[in-house]
């Protein structure tokens, strides 16, 4: 099938962004911030409501400071993600570090597979450069929601696969992992697990950022069923354009945990990470639309 005009146009745009030096890229981001925040006012009501509900202890002045810092980081993330496919392994390795990656490499070399819990925090897109640092032979996969626009979906997948990661559509996760297990292949699978479930699929609620929050439990089910070790990815923004992702062990054998314990552990760790630098979380989504605010 021939590439569509829209796909070619968007791909050319990504290549153009890829050639822009980071210093100039952040100058563009600063310029776009004023337009997005003050003129377009992109989802400002959603962001403000999320912040006010999640941090009732903070003053209006503190909330506004976080809000503005979020929009600056949000634009940086978009441009950094667009540039990722054009970055060499050496360049992205300098900017996205995995200080204790050898810990999960030991697990993979021992013949076990790993489920990684991530969140929409800091630069989660650059975390897909992880295969550069992982043990050879292990399959590195990231689970994703298919986008309705096929051109944008294709470009996103190409970008995320630029450094060796395999993209797996959410509904095909079980089949993908079963196939690997059948052939005796170790894998490390990343799940951005802070998605909001559909109303008809809600099975469990947890306290999360001052809300009684419905949570997805798919990652826990997979880790328990396949005997994966469970690890949390704690991301820190060192400075503009530089990040560190540390692997934190959750449990060696989630099968032995009570039901929902792994998910509860994830949300406690995620909240702790968000409270450290709240402006790095993705506040534009209606994450709490089915949640209840605690009094």
N, C-alpha and C positions, 0 to 999 in steps of 0.2 A: 504494500500500500504506500502510495506517495505521501511524503510529508505535507501537512497542511500549511497554508500561508501563515496562520497564527503561530504554529509550532516553530517555523523557521524564523519568524520575527522575534519570538520570545527567546529562542536559542541564541540569536545574534545579540540580543540585549544582555543575556548572561555572559556571553563571551566578552562583550564590551566591558561589563562590570569587572570581569576577571582580570582585565588588563590594567585596571586602575590601581595605583599604589594605595596602600592602606591609609597613609596620611591624608591623601586626597579623598579617599572614600569616606573617612570620618568627617571631613569638611562638608561633603555632600549630605551626610547624615545630620549634621548640625543644622544645615540649611533647611532640610525637609522637616525637622522637628517643629519649627515655628509654624509651618504650613499645616502639618498634621494636627498639632495640638490646638493652635489658636484659630485657624481658619476652617479646616475641615471638621475639626473636633471629633475625630474618629472614635466612636464608641466611648466617649468620655463619661456618659451617664452609667454605662455598664461598669467601667473601671472604677468610678467613684463609689458606686453602690457596693461593689465587691470589697473594696478597701475599707469602707466604713463598717460594713457588717463583720468583716474578718478581724479588724483591729479596733474594737470599741474603746480600748484603753487609750488610744492615740487622739491627740487634739486635731481640729480641722487643719491647723498649720502643718502638723506632721503628716497628715494624710495627703495634703496637696504636694508636699515635698516628695513623698514616695511616688505619687501619681506622675509628676513631671519627670522624675528619674526613670520611671518605668517606660515612658514614651521614648526617651532618649535611648535606652537599652533596646527597646522594641525595634527601633529603626536600625540600630547597629546590627541586631540579629538578622534582620531581613537581608541587609547588604552583605554581611559575613556569609550567610547561607548561600546567597547568589554567587559569591566568589569561590566557594568551596571546591566546585568541580574543576576550577582552573588552577588550584593550588597544587604544588608538588608535594610529595610525601615529606620531604625535608622541611618545607615551609610550614605545613600544617602541624607537623610534629613539634615544632618550636612553639607554636601558639596554643595547641591543645595537648597537654601533657597528662600522662597516666602514671603517677609516681609509683604506685605499688602494683602495677599490672602483672608482675611476676607471681603474685599471690593466686590470681585466677589461672595463670599459665600452669602452675603446679597442679591445679585441679584438673585442667584439660589433659595434661600429660599423664595423669593417673588413670585416665579412662572415663572420667565422669563429665557430665555436661552441666552447663550453668544457665540459670535464668537471671537476667539482670533487670532490676526494677529501676526505672527512670521516671523523671517528671518533666513537665513543660517548664523547665527552669534553666536560667543562664543560656548558654549556647548548646542546646541539646542536639542540634543538627551536626555540629562538629564532632560529637561523640561517635558518629558513624565512621570516623577515621581510625577507630580502635583496631581494626584488622592489621594495620601496619605493625602493631606492637604485640600481637597475639602469636601463640605457638603455631607453627606451621602444621597444616593438616586439619586443624579444627575449622569447622564451618561457622562463620559469623553471620548471624541473621538479625534483621530488625523488622518488627511487625508494624504494619501501617494500615490506615484506613484509605481505601481507594477514593480518589477525588472524582467528583461528577464531571469535571472538565478533562477530557482525555489528553489534551495537549499539555496542560499544566501538570497533570498526573504523571505523564511520561517524562517531562523535564525534571520533576522532583525526584523520581526514581533514578534517573540517570545521574543526577547530582549526588544522591545519597550512596550510590554504588561506586562512586569515583575512586574510593580508596579500599575497595575489596569487600564491602558488605553486601549481603544478599537481601533483597527486599521480599518480604512475604506478606501477601494480603491477609488480613485478619481471619477471614473465613476459611482460609487454606492452612492455617497454622497447624492444626492437629495432623493433617495429612502430611505436611512437610516434615514435622518432627518424627512422626511414625516411620516415614521412609528412611530418615537418617538412622533411627534406632535399629531398624531392620538390617541395615547395612553396617552396623557397628561403628558409626561415625560420631565423634564427639562434636558438640556444638555449643556455642554461647549465643543466647537469644535475648535481644533487648526488647523490653516491653515498656512503653510509656503508659504507665498503669493508672494515671490520675484522670482517666476519661470518665465522663458522666454517663451512667447506663440509661438506656431507654426505660420509660416508666414501667412497661410491662415486664422488663427483665430484672427489676430490682429484687435482690434477695437479702441484702444486708445493709445496715446503716452504721456509720462510725462518727465519732466526734472528730472534726477537722476544721481548724481555723474558725472556731466559734459557731459552727454549724453542725446540726445532725445531718450527716451527708450520706446519700446513697452511693455505694461504691461498686465497681466491677470486680469480680473475683476470678476472672478467667486466668490470670497469671498464676494465682495460687493453685487453681485446679491443675494446670499444666505441670507446674513444678512438683506437686504431690504425685500426680499420676505417673510421670516419667522418671521420678527420682532425681530431679535436678537439684544441685546446690543452689541456694538463693542468695544473691548479693544485691546490695543497694549501691547506686552510683551517686556519690556526693560530689557535686560540682561547685567549684569556687571560681569566681572571677578575680584573677590576680590583679589585672589592670586592663585598660581598654584593649581588646583584641587578643588577650591572653587568658587562658583558662587552665584549671587543673581538675581532673576527675579522679576521685579516689574510690576504690572498691571497698565496701564495708560488708563483711559477712553477716548475713541474717540468720541462716541456719544451714548446717551441712546436710540434713535430711528432713525436709519439710513434711514428709509422710508421718513423722512421729509427733508433729504438732497438732493441737486441737484445731478443728475447723475454724477458719477466719483468723487464726492467730497470725499467720504470715501477712495477711492483708492489713491487719491492725498494726503490726510492726512497721510495715511500709509507710502507712500514713503518719505514724508518730515521727519517723525519720524524715519524711518529706516536710512535715510542718516545722520541724526543728531547722531544716535547711532553709525554708522560706523565711522564717522569722529572722534568720541571720542577715539576709539581704532581701527584703520583700520586693524591692523594685525589679528583681531578676525573674520573678514568676510571671506567667502569662495571664494577665488580668482582663484581657479583652473578651474572653469566652464567658458564656453564661454557665459557669461551672456549678453554681449553686441554685440553679433554677428549680430543682426538685428537692432542695434541702430546706431545713428549718433553722432559723437563727435562734441561738440560745438567748434567753433573757439575761 
